[in-house]
């Protein structure tokens, strides 16, 4: 049995996943990547992920829509953090807070992302 936190990275750019995997995995995480946004809820259930890291801005179905799909299928308590290069305005920030979703700006510091993921998983257990 592994003590690693299982993270599903959902992004249209595999490079961001590879960066997270290289820099954050050594801090106690197992990262997996998904780009097919249609199968995410079943993937999370099947592999029992602890948390999802979702790109906020993706073509087609955006990060909020993917998060909504996850929450509808799994429940509102599943921890999700968005990564975004976009400066979120006050309304967007309030909406994320009201939906109990967290976010971080890109580029990120691995130690900060690690701490945030551990906190989200701890708060959910």
VEXDREN-2710 file (C-alpha; in Angstrom, 1 decimal):
% VEXDREN-2710
k/r/px/py/pz
1/UNK/0.0/0.0/0.0
2/UNK/1.4/3.4/-1.0
3/UNK/1.4/6.5/1.0
4/UNK/1.6/8.6/-2.1
5/UNK/-1.2/11.1/-2.9
6/UNK/-2.8/10.1/-6.2
7/UNK/-3.2/13.2/-8.4
8/UNK/-5.0/13.3/-11.8
9/UNK/-3.7/16.1/-13.9
10/UNK/-6.2/17.3/-16.5
11/UNK/-4.6/19.6/-19.1
12/UNK/-4.6/20.2/-22.8
13/UNK/-0.8/20.5/-22.7
14/UNK/1.1/17.4/-21.6
15/UNK/4.1/19.5/-20.9
16/UNK/2.5/21.0/-17.8
17/UNK/1.8/17.5/-16.5
18/UNK/5.4/16.5/-17.1
19/UNK/6.7/19.5/-15.2
20/UNK/4.4/18.7/-12.2
21/UNK/5.4/15.0/-12.4
22/UNK/9.1/15.9/-12.3
23/UNK/9.0/18.6/-9.7
24/UNK/6.1/17.7/-7.4
25/UNK/6.1/13.8/-7.5
26/UNK/9.3/13.6/-5.3
27/UNK/7.4/15.4/-2.6
28/UNK/5.0/12.5/-2.0
29/UNK/2.7/12.3/-5.1
30/UNK/1.8/10.0/-7.9
31/UNK/0.7/12.0/-11.0
32/UNK/-1.3/10.7/-13.9
33/UNK/-2.4/12.6/-17.0
34/UNK/-5.7/12.8/-18.8
35/UNK/-6.5/14.9/-21.9
36/UNK/-9.8/13.3/-22.8
37/UNK/-12.1/15.5/-20.8
38/UNK/-15.2/13.3/-21.4
39/UNK/-14.1/10.3/-19.3
40/UNK/-12.7/12.1/-16.3
41/UNK/-15.4/11.2/-13.6
42/UNK/-15.2/7.5/-14.4
43/UNK/-11.4/7.7/-14.5
44/UNK/-11.4/9.3/-11.0
45/UNK/-13.7/6.6/-9.6
46/UNK/-11.9/3.7/-11.3
47/UNK/-8.4/4.8/-10.1
48/UNK/-9.4/6.3/-6.8
49/UNK/-7.6/9.6/-7.2
50/UNK/-7.2/11.8/-4.1
51/UNK/-7.3/15.1/-5.9
52/UNK/-7.5/16.6/-9.4
53/UNK/-5.3/19.4/-10.8
54/UNK/-7.2/21.0/-13.7
55/UNK/-6.0/23.6/-16.3
56/UNK/-8.5/26.5/-15.9
57/UNK/-8.3/27.5/-19.6
58/UNK/-8.6/24.7/-22.1
59/UNK/-10.1/24.6/-25.6
60/UNK/-13.5/23.0/-25.9
61/UNK/-14.7/22.0/-22.4
62/UNK/-13.0/24.4/-20.0
63/UNK/-11.7/23.6/-16.5
64/UNK/-14.9/24.8/-14.7
65/UNK/-17.0/22.5/-16.9
66/UNK/-14.7/19.6/-16.2
67/UNK/-14.9/20.4/-12.5
68/UNK/-18.7/20.5/-12.7
69/UNK/-18.7/17.1/-14.4
70/UNK/-16.6/15.7/-11.6
71/UNK/-18.7/17.2/-8.9
72/UNK/-21.9/15.9/-10.5
73/UNK/-20.6/12.4/-10.7
74/UNK/-18.5/12.1/-7.5
75/UNK/-19.8/14.8/-5.2
76/UNK/-18.9/18.3/-4.1
77/UNK/-16.3/17.2/-1.6
78/UNK/-13.8/15.9/-4.2
79/UNK/-10.8/18.2/-4.0
80/UNK/-9.9/20.2/-7.1
81/UNK/-7.3/22.8/-7.7
82/UNK/-7.0/24.8/-10.9
83/UNK/-3.8/26.0/-12.4
84/UNK/-4.0/29.1/-14.6
85/UNK/-1.8/31.6/-16.3
86/UNK/-4.8/34.0/-16.3
87/UNK/-5.2/36.8/-13.8
88/UNK/-8.6/36.0/-12.3
89/UNK/-10.9/38.9/-11.8
90/UNK/-12.9/39.4/-8.6
91/UNK/-16.0/37.8/-9.9
92/UNK/-14.1/34.7/-11.1
93/UNK/-12.3/34.4/-7.8
94/UNK/-15.6/34.7/-5.8
95/UNK/-17.2/32.1/-8.1
96/UNK/-14.4/29.6/-7.4
97/UNK/-14.7/30.3/-3.6
98/UNK/-18.4/29.8/-3.7
99/UNK/-17.9/26.5/-5.6
100/UNK/-15.3/25.4/-3.0
101/UNK/-12.6/25.3/-5.7
102/UNK/-9.0/26.4/-5.3
103/UNK/-6.5/27.8/-7.8
104/UNK/-2.9/28.6/-8.3
105/UNK/-1.2/30.8/-10.8
106/UNK/1.3/29.4/-13.3
107/UNK/4.2/29.2/-13.0
108/UNK/4.0/27.5/-9.6
109/UNK/6.5/26.6/-7.0
110/UNK/6.5/22.8/-6.5
111/UNK/6.6/23.2/-2.7
112/UNK/3.6/25.5/-2.7
113/UNK/1.6/23.2/-5.0
114/UNK/2.6/20.3/-2.8
115/UNK/1.4/22.0/0.3
116/UNK/-1.9/23.0/-1.3
117/UNK/-2.6/19.5/-2.5
118/UNK/-1.7/18.0/0.8
119/UNK/-4.0/20.5/2.6
120/UNK/-6.9/19.8/0.2
121/UNK/-6.6/16.0/0.6
122/UNK/-6.2/16.3/4.4
123/UNK/-9.3/18.5/4.7
124/UNK/-11.3/16.0/2.6
125/UNK/-10.4/12.9/4.7
END
